[in-house]
Amino acid sequence: MSSLKIKKGDMVKVIAGKDKDKEGKVIAVNVKNNTLLVEGINMVTKHAKPSMANQQGGILHQEGPIDISNVMLLHKGTPTRVGFKMDGDKKVRYAKKSGEVID
C-alpha cells in the first residue's frame, strides 16, 4: 500500500465541495477509504440516544469524512502539491511549489 501525502496533524485547505476555501487541521486519516476528518469541515448532525458516556443524548455536531482528493496541504500558508524524495537513506515529503522538505 502506498503512503498517503497527507498525515494527521497537517494543515489543509479544501479545494472542492461545500466547504471550498476553508482551512483546518487533520484530525484522522482513513487509509482504506482515502478519506480524512478535518477540524470544522463537513460538519454533520448526529442524533444520539442517552448513554453512560452521554447522559443527555440529543443532537451532536461532528466532522464528517472528506475525500483526500478534495484537500491540499498547506505549507507556510500556501497550498501545495506534495512529492516524495530520498534524503540520504530516508524517504521524506516535500512541497512541490517551494521544493522545501515538509518533514
C-alpha positions in Angstrom: 0.0 0.0 0.0 1.4 3.4 -0.9 1.8 6.0 1.7 -0.6 9.0 1.7 0.7 12.5 1.1 -1.3 14.0 4.0 -0.9 12.9 7.6 -2.7 13.5 10.9 -1.8 17.0 12.3 -1.2 18.6 8.9 -2.9 21.9 8.0 -5.0 21.5 4.8 -7.2 23.7 2.5 -10.4 22.4 1.0 -10.3 22.8 -2.8 -13.7 21.3 -3.7 -17.2 20.8 -2.2 -19.5 22.8 0.0 -16.6 23.9 2.3 -14.3 25.1 -0.5 -11.5 27.6 0.6 -11.8 26.7 4.2 -8.7 25.6 6.2 -8.3 23.2 9.1 -6.2 20.7 10.9 -6.4 17.0 10.0 -7.8 15.0 13.0 -7.8 11.5 11.5 -6.8 9.7 8.2 -8.6 6.6 6.9 -6.1 4.9 4.5 -8.6 2.2 3.5 -11.3 4.7 2.2 -8.9 7.5 1.2 -10.8 9.9 3.5 -9.9 12.2 6.4 -11.5 14.2 9.1 -10.7 17.9 9.3 -11.5 20.3 12.2 -14.6 22.3 11.4 -15.1 20.9 7.9 -18.1 18.9 6.6 -20.0 19.2 9.8 -22.8 16.7 10.2 -25.6 16.3 12.8 -25.9 13.0 14.6 -28.8 12.1 16.8 -27.6 10.2 19.9 -29.6 8.3 22.5 -28.7 8.8 26.1 -26.0 6.5 27.3 -23.4 6.2 30.1 -20.9 8.3 28.1 -23.5 10.9 27.0 -26.1 11.2 29.8 -28.1 13.9 28.0 -28.3 12.5 24.5 -29.7 14.8 21.8 -28.3 16.2 18.6 -24.5 16.3 18.2 -22.5 18.2 15.6 -19.3 16.5 14.4 -17.0 16.3 11.5 -17.8 14.0 8.6 -15.2 12.4 6.4 -14.0 14.2 3.3 -12.2 12.7 0.4 -8.4 13.1 0.4 -8.5 14.4 -3.3 -10.6 17.4 -2.2 -7.9 18.9 0.1 -4.5 20.4 -0.5 -1.6 20.5 2.0 -0.7 24.0 3.4 3.0 24.6 3.7 3.8 28.0 5.2 0.3 29.3 4.4 0.3 28.3 0.7 -1.5 25.3 -0.8 1.0 23.0 -2.5 1.2 19.6 -4.0 3.3 17.0 -2.2 6.0 14.8 -3.5 8.4 12.3 -2.1 12.2 12.2 -2.4 15.1 10.4 -0.7 17.0 12.5 1.8 20.1 10.3 2.3 18.5 6.9 3.2 15.2 8.4 4.4 12.1 9.0 2.4 10.7 12.5 3.0 7.8 14.6 1.8 8.5 17.9 0.1 6.4 20.8 -1.1 6.5 20.9 -4.9 5.8 24.6 -5.0 8.9 25.6 -3.0 10.9 22.5 -3.1 11.3 22.5 0.7 11.2 19.4 2.9 8.0 19.2 4.9 9.1 16.6 7.5 
